Amino acid sequence: MSVDFHRAGTLQQKVLHLVCEIAIERRPKNQVQPTTPALRLLRRGPSASYHLHGPSSTGRYGDAGISHYQGVYQCRIQSPIPSPMVNAIARRPKGLLMQSVNPHSQQQIATYAPYDDAKIEQLISAADSTFHDWRTTSFAARAALMRVAANVLRQRQTELAALMASEMGKVLKDGVAEIGKCADCCDFYADNAEKFLANQPIATDAADSYIACDPLGVVLAVMPWNFPFWQVFRFAAPALMAGNVGLLKHASNACGCALAIQDVFMQAGFPAGAFTTLLVEGTRVEPIIRHRLVRAVTLTGSTPAGKSVAGIAGSELKKSVLELGGSDAYIVLQDADLGLAVQTCVKSRLINGGQSCIAAKRFIVVRSVQEEFTRRYVEQFRNVRFGDPTDPESDIGPMARADLRDQIHDQVCRSVAQGAQLLIGGAVPDQPGSYYPPTVLGGVRPGMVAFEEEIFGPVASIIEADDEADAIALANQSEFGLGSAVFTSDKSKADRIARQIDAGSVFVNALVKSDVRLPFGGVKHSGYGRELSWFGIQEFVNIKTVYHANVPRQ
């Protein structure tokens, strides 16, 4: 922890002490009383934004604003002695535990000690050693183990779904479906990897020339909490089948899931080091990416995280694949089946409680049907049940963390202040847990928070378009480009519109989803590279040209 605030050392120490307390406690109270009585910490705005005020060693007062993002506390310190404002980063000190907290009960489930540098070095070296043997195994041998992994997932489906419910609030039925999808992914690449990576003969002036696909080596995956198994397996299954080995840095609130995934591969019989979970904080990812034995990195997460990882990997000339945020636009045209459109749009917005990069977020409806679409949409939202994720009657569970719930509410409030109409929801429930109600905003326009930002929760933004051309323009008026959907009864029109939308996928009369048979990824600030299909398995291979010259006979 190297932080240079100013020479008022006592205030600095107390600020850092409070940052440590926030990291451990994060108590959702209006006032947090630290163990250092001379300073008091007041909550201001979202639960992860704080203001500190207290005496320095000289008896005069200094101020500090503290905000938290992905394990990093941004501190803005005003010295008690007249001096310029100083910005600094206070990183989580060594020795603090990583925590899993049940978002329904707000009770701590487990704590995990982050791996120290020596253990990380040992695990990376072990992975690299395993790679040199693993790469020589046949596709048939790898496929046999991958099919066992699929069977292990199916056998443990209920257990693993319950783990997701407790760590990040996913309702049980969705968790069961997620594990089944992971198993299908394992089977898909077991069945198809050899075909996808087969040598491709190319006719040239050579006696023989072909394209070969060789594995790269150790690949690091930095993964989020929202689909804690699927997002890992859609990387791991193709990467391992290609002959690579994997390292996983999972979200800090999903450590139990991360260790369970490692256990699935071990139970399936994969060699030690083929897939390894690293329990580390986000602030310690950079040296792992830079490690000489790590050959590539893939990240699913926010756009700021993607920019950071891409910058680090780029500076080391290492391959990276990024699947980042999205603000998917669903276009509803006048000739759409309105019943199908409303039903599909509601379902898509509420996938995983709205905590999905490809959940629909902006509903762009032409003026002639906007009023009826909105009426039906709001009515269906009224019937959505949110509650305990282990209750079979719950449609959606809590948000994964209280600070994320507070961020959603802040975005809703700012949108309403900008002129959006709150049609339903929009109030934090007076109950335990990090819950947020299904919310619909009407009258959303460009420039509003609900139009410009990704809202990662059950909040729908309805936007009126003049006509088809205006709807396409509004859909493309976003920094994101992950997925989109079009609702129309005219196939040729749908195909024409699909080619005009700047997104990685366009679904017609259906919700956007990932399918192991189809490539998945985005453009613009939604990232680059592709997962799944044959494109996904070719991201982390060396596409090698092999050329045999015509050698004259002696």
C-alpha positions as semicolon CSV with decimal commas, in nm:
position;residue;x (nm);y (nm);z (nm)
1;M;0,000;0,000;0,000
2;S;0,191;0,306;-0,122
3;V;-0,017;0,623;-0,090
4;D;0,124;0,973;-0,083
5;F;-0,151;1,200;0,050
6;H;0,034;1,480;0,228
7;R;0,239;1,525;0,540
8;A;-0,059;1,527;0,779
9;G;0,024;1,167;0,864
10;T;-0,234;1,108;1,135
11;L;-0,524;1,192;0,906
12;Q;-0,374;0,972;0,636
13;Q;-0,348;0,678;0,873
14;K;-0,704;0,724;0,990
15;V;-0,833;0,750;0,634
16;L;-0,659;0,425;0,546
17;H;-0,787;0,265;0,864
18;L;-1,142;0,364;0,769
19;V;-1,095;0,237;0,415
20;C;-1,001;-0,098;0,565
21;E;-1,313;-0,087;0,780
22;I;-1,533;-0,008;0,481
23;A;-1,384;-0,302;0,293
24;I;-1,466;-0,534;0,582
25;E;-1,791;-0,390;0,711
26;R;-1,973;-0,205;0,425
27;R;-2,258;-0,163;0,672
28;P;-2,578;-0,020;0,516
29;K;-2,636;0,237;0,790
30;N;-2,676;0,612;0,775
31;Q;-2,379;0,646;1,005
32;V;-2,082;0,417;1,040
33;Q;-1,895;0,452;1,369
34;P;-1,530;0,351;1,322
35;T;-1,308;0,223;1,600
36;T;-1,115;0,550;1,579
37;P;-1,353;0,783;1,765
38;A;-1,184;1,102;1,648
39;L;-1,321;1,058;1,297
40;R;-1,671;0,984;1,176
41;L;-1,780;0,846;0,843
42;L;-2,109;0,959;0,697
43;R;-2,286;0,780;0,414
44;R;-2,365;1,007;0,122
45;G;-2,563;0,891;-0,181
46;P;-2,498;0,534;-0,298
47;S;-2,373;0,301;-0,027
48;A;-2,027;0,293;-0,178
49;S;-1,977;0,670;-0,167
50;Y;-1,858;0,824;0,159
51;H;-1,752;1,151;0,316
52;L;-1,499;1,172;0,597
53;H;-1,452;1,463;0,832
54;G;-1,226;1,473;1,137
55;P;-0,935;1,632;1,320
56;S;-0,575;1,592;1,217
57;S;-0,283;1,563;1,452
58;T;-0,278;1,942;1,478
59;G;-0,639;1,952;1,594
60;R;-0,761;2,112;1,273
61;Y;-0,998;1,934;1,038
62;G;-0,933;1,761;0,710
63;D;-1,183;1,618;0,461
64;A;-1,180;1,305;0,250
65;G;-1,429;1,180;-0,006
66;I;-1,410;0,805;-0,055
67;S;-1,574;0,603;-0,333
68;H;-1,545;0,233;-0,404
69;Y;-1,522;0,058;-0,741
70;Q;-1,420;-0,304;-0,796
71;G;-1,196;-0,337;-0,494
72;V;-1,031;0,004;-0,533
73;Y;-1,110;0,294;-0,300
74;Q;-1,073;0,635;-0,460
75;C;-0,979;0,887;-0,190
76;R;-0,988;1,262;-0,238
77;I;-0,808;1,432;0,050
78;Q;-0,816;1,797;0,154
79;S;-0,520;1,873;0,374
80;P;-0,587;2,069;0,697
81;I;-0,292;2,283;0,592
82;P;-0,374;2,496;0,285
83;S;-0,251;2,289;-0,008
84;P;-0,381;2,159;-0,342
85;M;-0,638;1,878;-0,346
86;V;-0,459;1,545;-0,374
87;N;-0,599;1,237;-0,551
88;A;-0,483;0,890;-0,459
89;I;-0,573;0,523;-0,471
90;A;-0,593;0,326;-0,146
91;R;-0,573;-0,038;-0,233
92;R;-0,701;-0,319;-0,011
93;P;-0,417;-0,395;0,232
94;K;-0,277;-0,746;0,245
95;G;-0,437;-0,973;0,499
96;L;-0,797;-0,865;0,450
97;L;-1,032;-1,149;0,369
98;M;-1,249;-1,182;0,062
99;Q;-1,614;-1,233;0,154
100;S;-1,923;-1,403;0,017
101;V;-2,239;-1,234;0,144
102;N;-2,589;-1,366;0,081
103;P;-2,771;-1,078;-0,094
104;H;-3,109;-1,200;0,033
105;S;-3,024;-1,228;0,403
106;Q;-2,720;-0,996;0,400
107;Q;-2,545;-1,258;0,612
108;Q;-2,183;-1,351;0,554
109;I;-2,156;-1,698;0,401
110;A;-1,781;-1,749;0,404
111;T;-1,449;-1,569;0,403
112;Y;-1,148;-1,652;0,188
113;A;-0,786;-1,559;0,239
114;P;-0,641;-1,418;-0,084
115;Y;-0,347;-1,613;-0,220
116;D;-0,012;-1,452;-0,152
117;D;0,239;-1,376;-0,425
118;A;0,438;-1,694;-0,364
119;K;0,133;-1,916;-0,407
120;I;0,026;-1,734;-0,722
121;E;0,374;-1,783;-0,868
122;Q;0,365;-2,152;-0,780
123;L;0,022;-2,202;-0,938
124;I;0,113;-2,020;-1,260
125;S;0,433;-2,224;-1,290
126;A;0,239;-2,544;-1,228
127;A;-0,013;-2,449;-1,496
128;D;0,265;-2,388;-1,745
129;S;0,425;-2,724;-1,664
130;T;0,090;-2,897;-1,716
131;F;0,045;-2,719;-2,049
132;H;0,355;-2,878;-2,202
133;D;0,207;-3,223;-2,143
134;W;-0,158;-3,131;-2,203
135;R;-0,090;-2,985;-2,547
136;T;0,041;-3,324;-2,665
137;T;-0,274;-3,516;-2,567
138;S;-0,510;-3,622;-2,843
139;F;-0,845;-3,457;-2,906
140;A;-1,006;-3,787;-2,816
141;A;-0,839;-3,791;-2,475
142;R;-0,937;-3,432;-2,401
143;A;-1,292;-3,494;-2,523
144;A;-1,331;-3,793;-2,293
145;L;-1,247;-3,579;-1,990
146;M;-1,467;-3,293;-2,109
147;R;-1,765;-3,527;-2,138
148;V;-1,701;-3,642;-1,781
149;A;-1,701;-3,277;-1,673
150;A;-2,041;-3,236;-1,842
151;N;-2,172;-3,534;-1,647
152;V;-2,031;-3,399;-1,320
153;L;-2,212;-3,070;-1,381
154;R;-2,542;-3,249;-1,441
155;Q;-2,498;-3,463;-1,132
156;R;-2,427;-3,155;-0,917
157;Q;-2,683;-2,930;-1,086
158;T;-2,903;-2,870;-0,779
159;E;-2,606;-2,816;-0,546
160;L;-2,437;-2,565;-0,777
161;A;-2,762;-2,377;-0,842
162;A;-2,806;-2,338;-0,466
163;L;-2,451;-2,203;-0,441
164;M;-2,530;-1,935;-0,698
165;A;-2,852;-1,845;-0,514
166;S;-2,662;-1,792;-0,191
167;E;-2,363;-1,604;-0,336
168;M;-2,523;-1,374;-0,592
169;G;-2,902;-1,416;-0,564
170;K;-2,985;-1,611;-0,880
171;V;-3,323;-1,784;-0,853
172;L;-3,290;-2,161;-0,835
173;K;-3,464;-2,242;-1,162
174;D;-3,230;-2,008;-1,349
175;G;-2,930;-2,159;-1,173
176;V;-3,032;-2,510;-1,271
177;A;-3,068;-2,395;-1,633
178;E;-2,726;-2,227;-1,621
179;I;-2,552;-2,544;-1,506
180;G;-2,728;-2,743;-1,778
181;K;-2,607;-2,493;-2,037
182;C;-2,249;-2,531;-1,910
183;A;-2,275;-2,908;-1,948
184;D;-2,404;-2,868;-2,304
185;C;-2,108;-2,640;-2,380
186;C;-1,865;-2,906;-2,259
187;D;-2,032;-3,167;-2,480
188;F;-2,036;-2,934;-2,781
189;Y;-1,662;-2,873;-2,776
190;A;-1,590;-3,237;-2,694
191;D;-1,780;-3,327;-3,010
192;N;-1,648;-3,053;-3,237
193;A;-1,306;-2,926;-3,128
194;E;-1,108;-3,159;-3,350
195;K;-1,313;-3,057;-3,654
196;F;-1,289;-2,686;-3,572
197;L;-0,909;-2,701;-3,535
198;A;-0,824;-2,950;-3,809
199;N;-0,545;-2,866;-4,051
200;Q;-0,677;-2,672;-4,351
201;P;-0,498;-2,752;-4,680
202;I;-0,436;-2,446;-4,898
203;A;-0,342;-2,478;-5,265
204;T;-0,023;-2,279;-5,334
205;D;0,296;-2,326;-5,533
206;A;0,424;-2,550;-5,254
207;A;0,434;-2,926;-5,254
208;D;0,212;-2,901;-4,949
209;S;0,083;-2,606;-4,754
210;Y;-0,174;-2,588;-4,482
211;I;-0,300;-2,390;-4,183
212;A;-0,252;-2,547;-3,839
213;C;-0,398;-2,431;-3,506
214;D;-0,167;-2,475;-3,208
215;P;-0,250;-2,387;-2,846
216;L;-0,099;-2,075;-2,693
217;G;-0,039;-2,188;-2,335
218;V;-0,161;-2,039;-2,009
219;V;-0,472;-1,825;-2,059
220;L;-0,609;-1,603;-1,781
221;A;-0,984;-1,551;-1,750
222;V;-1,114;-1,256;-1,548
223;M;-1,482;-1,322;-1,488
224;P;-1,782;-1,148;-1,325
225;W;-2,042;-1,267;-1,077
226;N;-2,365;-1,245;-1,280
227;F;-2,338;-1,580;-1,461
228;P;-2,069;-1,728;-1,239
229;F;-2,058;-2,070;-1,409
230;W;-2,166;-2,005;-1,769
231;Q;-1,922;-1,724;-1,836
232;V;-1,636;-1,941;-1,712
233;F;-1,730;-2,258;-1,899
234;R;-1,782;-2,082;-2,231
235;F;-1,415;-1,986;-2,201
236;A;-1,280;-2,299;-2,035
237;A;-1,437;-2,569;-2,252
238;P;-1,297;-2,443;-2,586
239;A;-0,967;-2,328;-2,436
240;L;-0,894;-2,667;-2,276
241;M;-1,011;-2,860;-2,581
242;A;-0,768;-2,652;-2,791
243;G;-0,482;-2,768;-2,568
244;N;-0,447;-2,457;-2,354
245;V;-0,465;-2,446;-1,975
246;G;-0,675;-2,195;-1,782
247;L;-0,636;-1,963;-1,484
248;L;-0,950;-1,811;-1,334
249;K;-0,969;-1,484;-1,146
250;H;-1,336;-1,471;-1,051
251;A;-1,536;-1,190;-0,893
252;S;-1,452;-1,150;-0,526
253;N;-1,812;-1,214;-0,421
254;A;-1,821;-1,546;-0,610
255;C;-1,526;-1,728;-0,454
256;G;-1,738;-2,031;-0,368
257;C;-1,843;-2,067;-0,732
258;A;-1,484;-2,021;-0,847
259;L;-1,358;-2,303;-0,627
260;A;-1,652;-2,524;-0,724
261;I;-1,562;-2,485;-1,095
262;Q;-1,204;-2,591;-1,024
263;D;-1,342;-2,888;-0,832
264;V;-1,562;-2,992;-1,128
265;F;-1,256;-3,021;-1,351
266;M;-1,059;-3,206;-1,086
267;Q;-1,350;-3,444;-1,024
268;A;-1,369;-3,506;-1,398
269;G;-1,007;-3,622;-1,399
270;F;-0,830;-3,327;-1,565
271;P;-0,464;-3,307;-1,462
272;A;-0,371;-3,071;-1,181
273;G;-0,287;-2,735;-1,334
274;A;-0,517;-2,770;-1,634
275;F;-0,769;-2,537;-1,471
276;T;-0,676;-2,334;-1,165
277;T;-0,872;-2,082;-0,961
278;L;-0,671;-1,790;-0,822
279;L;-0,825;-1,625;-0,518
280;V;-0,695;-1,271;-0,564
281;E;-0,835;-0,922;-0,541
282;G;-0,898;-0,720;-0,855
283;T;-0,612;-0,486;-0,769
284;R;-0,365;-0,774;-0,814
285;V;-0,468;-0,884;-1,162
286;E;-0,219;-0,664;-1,347
287;P;0,099;-0,852;-1,248
288;I;-0,071;-1,181;-1,339
289;I;-0,149;-1,052;-1,689
290;R;0,212;-0,934;-1,718
291;H;0,354;-1,265;-1,595
292;R;0,596;-1,410;-1,849
293;L;0,414;-1,747;-1,855
294;V;0,065;-1,604;-1,915
295;R;0,010;-1,587;-2,290
296;A;-0,338;-1,433;-2,321
297;V;-0,630;-1,296;-2,124
298;T;-1,007;-1,292;-2,163
299;L;-1,237;-1,069;-1,962
300;T;-1,610;-1,042;-1,921
301;G;-1,701;-0,729;-1,729
302;S;-1,748;-0,356;-1,742
303;T;-1,615;-0,126;-2,012
304;P;-1,370;0,046;-1,771
305;A;-1,237;-0,294;-1,663
306;G;-1,204;-0,395;-2,027
307;K;-1,007;-0,084;-2,114
308;S;-0,773;-0,148;-1,824
309;V;-0,714;-0,514;-1,913
310;A;-0,675;-0,434;-2,283
311;G;-0,418;-0,167;-2,203
312;I;-0,214;-0,398;-1,983
313;A;-0,230;-0,688;-2,228
314;G;-0,150;-0,459;-2,520
315;S;0,156;-0,320;-2,348
316;E;0,282;-0,679;-2,318
317;L;0,172;-0,770;-2,676
318;K;-0,060;-1,040;-2,542
319;K;-0,385;-1,149;-2,706
320;S;-0,705;-1,040;-2,532
321;V;-1,076;-1,103;-2,581
322;L;-1,325;-0,866;-2,418
323;E;-1,699;-0,915;-2,364
324;L;-1,813;-0,595;-2,198
325;G;-2,128;-0,402;-2,121
326;G;-2,435;-0,359;-2,333
327;S;-2,741;-0,140;-2,366
328;D;-2,931;-0,365;-2,602
329;A;-3,193;-0,196;-2,816
330;Y;-3,513;-0,382;-2,902
331;I;-3,696;-0,225;-3,197
332;V;-4,073;-0,276;-3,217
333;L;-4,224;-0,182;-3,554
334;Q;-4,584;-0,116;-3,650
335;D;-4,632;-0,457;-3,814
336;A;-4,500;-0,651;-3,513
337;D;-4,701;-0,914;-3,329
338;L;-4,748;-0,690;-3,027
339;G;-4,835;-0,969;-2,787
340;L;-4,518;-1,160;-2,877
341;A;-4,311;-0,841;-2,866
342;V;-4,429;-0,741;-2,518
343;Q;-4,389;-1,090;-2,374
344;T;-4,040;-1,128;-2,520
345;C;-3,927;-0,780;-2,419
346;V;-4,043;-0,830;-2,059
347;K;-3,866;-1,165;-2,036
348;S;-3,546;-1,027;-2,183
349;R;-3,535;-0,727;-1,950
350;L;-3,572;-0,952;-1,644
351;I;-3,316;-1,219;-1,735
352;N;-3,110;-1,282;-1,421
353;G;-3,294;-0,999;-1,249
354;G;-3,181;-0,764;-1,526
355;Q;-2,817;-0,829;-1,436
356;S;-2,708;-0,941;-1,780
357;C;-2,499;-0,771;-2,047
358;I;-2,742;-0,895;-2,314
359;A;-3,063;-0,826;-2,126
360;A;-3,282;-0,585;-2,323
361;K;-3,248;-0,235;-2,181
362;R;-3,376;0,016;-2,439
363;F;-3,714;-0,051;-2,600
364;I;-3,748;0,162;-2,912
365;V;-4,110;0,156;-3,024
366;V;-4,255;0,338;-3,325
367;R;-4,510;0,603;-3,233
368;S;-4,813;0,425;-3,381
369;V;-4,791;0,135;-3,133
370;Q;-4,593;0,292;-2,848
371;E;-4,889;0,369;-2,622
372;E;-5,037;0,018;-2,644
373;F;-4,695;-0,146;-2,609
374;T;-4,625;0,058;-2,296
375;R;-4,964;-0,022;-2,138
376;R;-4,917;-0,396;-2,186
377;Y;-4,554;-0,385;-2,080
378;V;-4,628;-0,210;-1,751
379;E;-4,914;-0,449;-1,680
380;Q;-4,685;-0,751;-1,718
381;F;-4,422;-0,591;-1,494
382;R;-4,687;-0,558;-1,221
383;N;-4,715;-0,937;-1,208
384;V;-4,344;-1,003;-1,160
385;R;-4,264;-1,151;-0,819
386;F;-3,931;-1,064;-0,661
387;G;-3,812;-1,235;-0,344
388;D;-3,605;-1,512;-0,189
389;P;-3,413;-1,677;-0,475
390;T;-3,468;-2,019;-0,316
391;D;-3,846;-1,972;-0,325
392;P;-3,991;-2,143;-0,637
393;E;-4,251;-1,864;-0,658
394;S;-3,988;-1,592;-0,708
395;D;-3,939;-1,467;-1,064
396;I;-3,629;-1,263;-0,978
397;G;-3,410;-1,246;-0,672
398;P;-3,214;-0,964;-0,512
399;M;-2,941;-0,767;-0,681
400;A;-2,604;-0,929;-0,620
401;R;-2,485;-0,660;-0,377
402;A;-2,638;-0,366;-0,195
403;D;-2,400;-0,117;-0,355
404;L;-2,508;-0,238;-0,700
405;R;-2,873;-0,194;-0,603
406;D;-2,798;0,159;-0,485
407;Q;-2,626;0,238;-0,815
408;I;-2,935;0,124;-1,007
409;H;-3,157;0,342;-0,791
410;D;-2,927;0,639;-0,842
411;Q;-2,949;0,594;-1,220
412;V;-3,329;0,578;-1,203
413;C;-3,347;0,892;-0,987
414;R;-3,117;1,086;-1,218
415;S;-3,320;0,977;-1,521
416;V;-3,644;1,097;-1,360
417;A;-3,476;1,425;-1,270
418;Q;-3,390;1,461;-1,639
419;G;-3,755;1,419;-1,739
420;A;-3,815;1,043;-1,768
421;Q;-4,156;0,924;-1,647
422;L;-4,162;0,670;-1,366
423;L;-4,441;0,434;-1,473
424;I;-4,389;0,160;-1,213
425;G;-4,135;0,074;-0,943
426;G;-3,845;0,304;-0,871
427;A;-3,848;0,277;-0,490
428;V;-3,608;0,074;-0,278
429;P;-3,822;-0,178;-0,083
430;D;-3,831;-0,141;0,294
431;Q;-3,713;-0,495;0,359
432;P;-3,389;-0,682;0,419
433;G;-3,181;-0,780;0,120
434;S;-3,047;-0,591;-0,180
435;Y;-3,378;-0,591;-0,367
436;Y;-3,492;-0,355;-0,638
437;P;-3,841;-0,368;-0,788
438;P;-3,917;-0,413;-1,159
439;T;-3,919;-0,056;-1,289
440;V;-4,036;0,103;-1,614
441;L;-3,929;0,446;-1,734
442;G;-4,127;0,613;-2,012
443;G;-4,044;0,916;-2,222
444;V;-3,674;0,831;-2,228
445;R;-3,471;1,036;-2,474
446;P;-3,107;1,061;-2,585
447;G;-2,898;1,239;-2,326
448;M;-3,080;1,085;-2,031
449;V;-2,898;0,845;-1,801
450;A;-3,142;0,566;-1,891
451;F;-3,055;0,607;-2,259
452;E;-2,682;0,661;-2,236
453;E;-2,575;0,428;-1,954
454;E;-2,610;0,057;-1,896
455;I;-2,854;0,000;-1,609
456;F;-2,763;-0,339;-1,467
457;G;-3,093;-0,431;-1,307
458;P;-3,468;-0,472;-1,369
459;V;-3,523;-0,127;-1,522
460;A;-3,681;-0,089;-1,867
461;S;-3,647;0,230;-2,072
462;I;-3,918;0,293;-2,331
463;I;-3,821;0,526;-2,616
464;E;-4,058;0,651;-2,885
465;A;-3,936;0,655;-3,247
466;D;-4,093;0,846;-3,535
467;D;-4,057;0,559;-3,780
468;E;-3,833;0,272;-3,886
469;A;-3,541;0,493;-3,988
470;D;-3,556;0,685;-3,661
471;A;-3,568;0,359;-3,464
472;I;-3,251;0,234;-3,634
473;A;-3,076;0,564;-3,568
474;L;-3,176;0,555;-3,200
475;A;-3,060;0,195;-3,166
476;N;-2,716;0,287;-3,304
477;Q;-2,692;0,603;-3,094
478;S;-2,507;0,424;-2,816
479;E;-2,147;0,361;-2,718
480;F;-2,241;-0,006;-2,681
481;G;-2,292;-0,267;-2,950
482;L;-2,349;-0,610;-2,797
483;G;-2,694;-0,730;-2,904
484;S;-3,021;-0,607;-3,048
485;A;-3,362;-0,738;-3,154
486;V;-3,620;-0,643;-3,414
487;F;-3,992;-0,720;-3,402
488;T;-4,168;-0,724;-3,739
489;S;-4,375;-0,963;-3,948
490;D;-4,170;-0,889;-4,262
491;K;-3,861;-1,112;-4,291
492;S;-3,697;-0,915;-4,571
493;K;-3,742;-0,595;-4,372
494;A;-3,593;-0,765;-4,065
495;D;-3,289;-0,882;-4,262
496;R;-3,236;-0,534;-4,403
497;I;-3,258;-0,372;-4,058
498;A;-3,035;-0,638;-3,900
499;R;-2,753;-0,542;-4,136
500;Q;-2,788;-0,175;-4,041
501;I;-2,769;-0,223;-3,664
502;D;-2,421;-0,183;-3,517
503;A;-2,415;-0,480;-3,281
504;G;-2,256;-0,822;-3,246
505;S;-2,589;-1,000;-3,285
506;V;-2,941;-0,918;-3,400
507;F;-3,233;-1,145;-3,315
508;V;-3,565;-1,121;-3,499
509;N;-3,887;-1,171;-3,301
510;A;-3,683;-1,330;-3,021
511;L;-3,474;-1,229;-2,723
512;V;-3,098;-1,204;-2,754
513;K;-2,920;-1,501;-2,599
514;S;-2,588;-1,680;-2,614
515;D;-2,590;-2,015;-2,794
516;V;-2,283;-2,237;-2,801
517;R;-2,337;-2,296;-3,175
518;L;-2,325;-1,923;-3,261
519;P;-2,046;-1,668;-3,212
520;F;-2,100;-1,425;-2,927
521;G;-1,945;-1,083;-2,871
522;G;-1,980;-0,715;-2,944
523;V;-1,842;-0,404;-3,109
524;K;-1,767;-0,050;-2,994
525;H;-1,749;-0,029;-2,613
526;S;-1,901;-0,375;-2,583
527;G;-1,563;-0,527;-2,660
528;Y;-1,394;-0,732;-2,929
529;G;-1,324;-1,091;-3,015
530;R;-1,577;-1,373;-3,010
531;E;-1,672;-1,655;-2,778
532;L;-1,854;-1,979;-2,864
533;S;-1,896;-2,155;-3,199
534;W;-1,578;-2,227;-3,400
535;F;-1,480;-1,860;-3,371
536;G;-1,449;-1,893;-2,994
537;I;-1,211;-2,189;-2,996
538;Q;-0,989;-2,016;-3,254
539;E;-0,936;-1,704;-3,039
540;F;-0,665;-1,863;-2,827
541;V;-0,465;-2,060;-3,080
542;N;-0,162;-1,981;-3,291
543;I;-0,292;-1,989;-3,648
544;K;0,020;-2,124;-3,811
545;T;0,119;-2,148;-4,178
546;V;0,310;-2,466;-4,270
547;Y;0,474;-2,466;-4,616
548;H;0,661;-2,753;-4,783
549;A;0,874;-2,655;-5,081
550;N;0,917;-2,873;-5,385
551;V;1,253;-3,035;-5,326
552;P;1,427;-3,158;-5,646
553;R;1,512;-3,527;-5,642
554;Q;1,881;-3,606;-5,628
